[in-house]
Amino acid sequence: MLILGIDSSAVSAGAALCDGNKVIASAFINNKITHSQTLMPLVENMIANAQLTLADIDVFAVSAGPGSFTGLRIGISAVKGMAYALGKPCRAVSTLHAMAFDHTMFDGIICAAMDARRNQVYNALFESKDGKITRLTEDRAISTGDLKAELEALTAERKAVLCGDGAELCHASFGDMGGKVVLSPAPLRFQHGTGVCLAAAEYPDISAAALMPTYLRLSQAERERAAKEKSVT
């Protein structure tokens, strides 16, 4: 089964084509140009270089959140359009879960973290053992201080790897914790389409119409509106 995986949840963007666990093609860009300009050319060129067409794809998978509100909407809109036009199913994959699947070579705790601002990260913890990923927490927004306390308990006998665009923020906040916490290597640290493809096996097929982003908290505009409404009442 040929899966197209797309991630546009942060500053970088990635796409991949996988047949089961076999990676057929992968593309990645991290130049801070808006995904509305770069994502579809990235996908189209990758598919063309693999000598395939969109019609060959069986499932369209995408990082559905958490992440940048604008980035998520761009990726999801792109997948919705392609899947709807071709009558193909979609799969909505957790951005954090997808990152864990880029680190199956590491035995220990995978700490996937994305910068959520306001002294928080979007985070989930996973255990990787013998190539198998097991979720330890739900996706959540958490302070780096609270995350450090959780990792201290989990790394008594195991090491942890930090990945995601919030990895360096976490590492700067609580260090390597006596050599128990390491940064993922730069080529693997950020979100990639391969992780989306591989994690997609654990998610159900849904229609293009049902595909929606998963936000862990309100956008800044929604928070400001709620604050104004509260001050009026």
HUVEN-V109960 format. One record per pair of residues at least 24 apart in sequence whose C-alpha atoms are under 10 Angstrom apart, sorted by sequence separation. I is the first residue (numbers start at 1). J is the second residue. If there is no record, write none. Layout:
# HUVEN-V109960
i->(I:I)
j->(J:J)
This chain:
# HUVEN-V109960
i->(11:15:25:26:59:100:104:105:106:107:109:110:117:119:120:123:156:160:161:164:165:166:10:13:14:15:25:58:99:100:101:103:104:105:106:107:108:109:110:111:116:118:119:120:125:144:145:148:149:152:155:163:164:165:8:9:13:16:17:24:57:96:97:100:104:105:106:107:109:110:113:115:116:117:119:120:121:125:144:148:151:154:155:163:164:165:8:12:15:16:55:64:65:66:67:95:96:97:100:101:104:105:109:112:113:114:116:120:127:143:144:147:148:162:163:164:8:14:15:54:55:58:59:60:61:62:63:64:65:66:67:95:96:97:100:103:104:113:144:145:152:161:163:164:13:14:15:17:54:57:58:59:60:61:62:63:64:65:66:67:95:96:97:103:104:113:125:144:145:148:151:152:16:17:55:56:58:59:60:61:62:63:64:65:66:94:96:101:103:144:151:8:15:16:55:57:58:59:60:61:62:63:64:65:101:113:127:7:15:54:55:57:58:59:60:61:62:63:64:65:100:101:128:6:17:55:62:63:100:127:6:36:40:63:100:113:126:17:35:36:39:40:63:100:125:34:35:39:62:63:97:111:6:34:35:36:97:125:5:19:36:40:97:4:18:19:35:36:39:40:17:34:35:111:123:97:123:36:96:97:109:122:4:17:96:123:95:96:121:122:16:94:109:121:15:68:108:109:120:121:15:67:68:108:66:67:68:121:67:108:109:110:111:112:113:114:115:116:117:120:121:4:66:108:109:110:111:112:113:114:115:116:119:120:107:108:109:110:111:112:113:114:115:4:107:108:109:110:111:112:113:114:115:3:4:9:106:107:108:109:110:111:112:113:114:115:2:3:4:5:6:7:8:9:106:107:112:113:114:115:1:2:3:4:5:6:7:8:9:10:67:106:111:112:113:114:115:1:2:3:4:5:6:7:8:9:10:11:66:111:113:114:1:2:3:4:5:6:7:8:9:10:11:65:66:113:1:2:3:4:5:6:7:9:10:13:103:8:9:10:12:111:7:8:9:10:11:103:9:10:100:102:8:9:10:13:100:8:9:100:7:8:9:99:100:7:8:9:99:8:9:133:7:8:9:96:7:8:96:6:7:95:6:111:109:110:111:6:109:111:112:6:66:111:5:65:66:110:4:66:140:141:114:140:141:112:113:114:139:140:106:112:112:103:5:10:103:4:5:7:9:102:103:3:4:6:8:102:3:5:7:102:99:102:99:102:7:99:100:101:102:104:99:102:103:5:98:99:101:102:98:99:101:102:122:96:98:99:100:101:122:95:98:99:100:101:102:95:98:99:101:102:97:98:100:101:96:97:98:99:100:101:95:96:98:99:116:95:97:98:116:93:94:97:98:93:97:10:92:93:95:9:10:91:93:94:91:93:94:92:93:91:92:93:91:93:94:90:91:93:91:92:93:91:92:90:91:92:90:91:92:89:90:91:89:90:91:88:89:90:91:88:89:90:92:88:89:90:91:92:94:95:87:88:89:90:91:92:93:94:87:89:90:92:93:89:92:84:85:83:84:83:84:82:83:80:81:63:80:81:63:79:80:63:80:62:77:80:61:63:64:76:79:80:63:62:63:77:61:62:76:77:60:61:63:76:77:60:61:63:76:59:61:62:75:61:73:60:61:72:73:59:72:61:72:72:61:69:60:61:69:59:60:67:69:59:64:65:66:67:68:60:64:65:66:67:62:64:65:66:67:69:61:63:64:65:66:69:62:63:64:65:66:68:69:12:10:11:10:30:28:28:29:28:27:28:26:27:28:26:27:25:26:25:24:23:22:21:23:18:22:23:14:15:16:17:18:21:22:13:14:15:16:17:18:20:21:12:13:14:15:16:18:19:20:21:11:12:13:14:15:16:17:18:19:10:11:12:13:14:15:16:17:18:20:21:10:14:15:16:17:20:9:14:15:16:8:7:8:6:7:8:6:7:5:6:7:5:6:7:4:5:6:7:4:5:6:7:3:5:6:4:5:3:4:5:3:5:2:3:5:4:3:3)
j->(35:39:49:50:83:124:128:129:130:131:133:134:141:143:144:147:180:184:185:188:189:190:35:38:39:40:50:83:124:125:126:128:129:130:131:132:133:134:135:136:141:143:144:145:150:169:170:173:174:177:180:188:189:190:34:35:39:42:43:50:83:122:123:126:130:131:132:133:135:136:139:141:142:143:145:146:147:151:170:174:177:180:181:189:190:191:35:39:42:43:82:91:92:93:94:122:123:124:127:128:131:132:136:139:140:141:143:147:154:170:171:174:175:189:190:191:36:42:43:82:83:86:87:88:89:90:91:92:93:94:95:123:124:125:128:131:132:141:172:173:180:189:191:192:42:43:44:46:83:86:87:88:89:90:91:92:93:94:95:96:124:125:126:132:133:142:154:173:174:177:180:181:46:47:85:86:88:89:90:91:92:93:94:95:96:124:126:131:133:174:181:39:46:47:86:88:89:90:91:92:93:94:95:96:132:144:158:39:47:86:87:89:90:91:92:93:94:95:96:97:132:133:160:39:50:88:95:96:133:160:40:70:74:97:134:147:160:52:70:71:74:75:98:135:160:70:71:75:98:99:133:147:43:71:72:73:134:162:43:57:74:78:135:43:57:58:74:75:78:79:57:74:75:151:163:138:164:78:138:139:151:164:47:60:139:166:139:140:165:166:61:139:154:166:61:114:154:155:166:167:62:114:115:155:114:115:116:169:116:157:158:159:160:161:162:163:164:165:166:169:170:54:116:158:159:160:161:162:163:164:165:166:169:170:158:159:160:161:162:163:164:165:166:56:159:160:161:162:163:164:165:166:167:56:57:62:159:160:161:162:163:164:165:166:167:168:56:57:58:59:60:61:62:63:160:161:166:167:168:169:56:57:58:59:60:61:62:63:64:65:122:161:166:167:168:169:170:57:58:59:60:61:62:63:64:65:66:67:122:167:169:170:58:59:60:61:62:63:64:65:66:67:68:122:123:170:59:60:61:62:63:64:65:67:68:71:161:67:68:69:71:170:67:68:69:70:71:163:70:71:161:163:70:71:72:75:162:71:72:163:71:72:73:163:164:72:73:74:164:74:75:199:74:75:76:163:75:76:164:75:76:164:76:181:180:181:182:78:181:183:184:79:139:184:79:139:140:184:79:141:215:216:190:216:217:189:190:191:216:217:184:190:191:184:90:95:188:90:91:93:95:188:189:90:91:93:95:189:91:93:95:190:188:191:189:192:98:190:191:192:193:195:191:194:195:98:191:192:194:195:192:193:195:196:216:191:193:194:195:196:217:191:194:195:196:197:198:192:195:196:198:199:195:196:198:199:195:196:197:198:199:200:195:196:198:199:216:196:198:199:217:195:196:199:200:196:200:114:196:197:199:114:115:196:198:199:197:199:200:199:200:199:200:201:200:202:203:200:201:203:202:203:204:203:204:203:204:205:204:205:206:204:205:206:205:206:207:205:206:207:208:206:207:208:210:207:208:209:210:211:213:214:207:208:209:210:211:212:213:214:208:210:211:213:214:211:214:207:208:207:208:208:209:208:209:207:208:191:208:209:192:208:209:193:210:193:208:211:193:195:196:208:211:212:196:196:197:211:196:197:211:212:196:197:199:212:213:197:198:200:213:197:199:200:213:200:212:200:201:212:213:200:213:203:214:215:205:213:205:206:214:205:206:213:215:206:211:212:213:214:215:208:212:213:214:215:211:213:214:215:216:218:211:213:214:215:216:219:213:214:215:216:217:219:220:165:164:165:165:190:190:191:192:192:192:193:192:193:194:193:194:193:194:194:194:194:194:194:197:193:197:198:190:191:192:193:194:197:198:190:191:192:193:194:195:197:198:190:191:192:193:194:196:197:198:199:190:191:192:193:194:195:196:197:198:190:191:192:193:194:195:196:197:198:200:201:191:195:196:197:198:201:191:196:197:198:191:191:192:191:192:193:192:193:192:193:194:193:194:195:193:194:195:196:194:195:196:197:194:196:197:196:197:196:197:198:197:199:197:198:200:200:200:201)
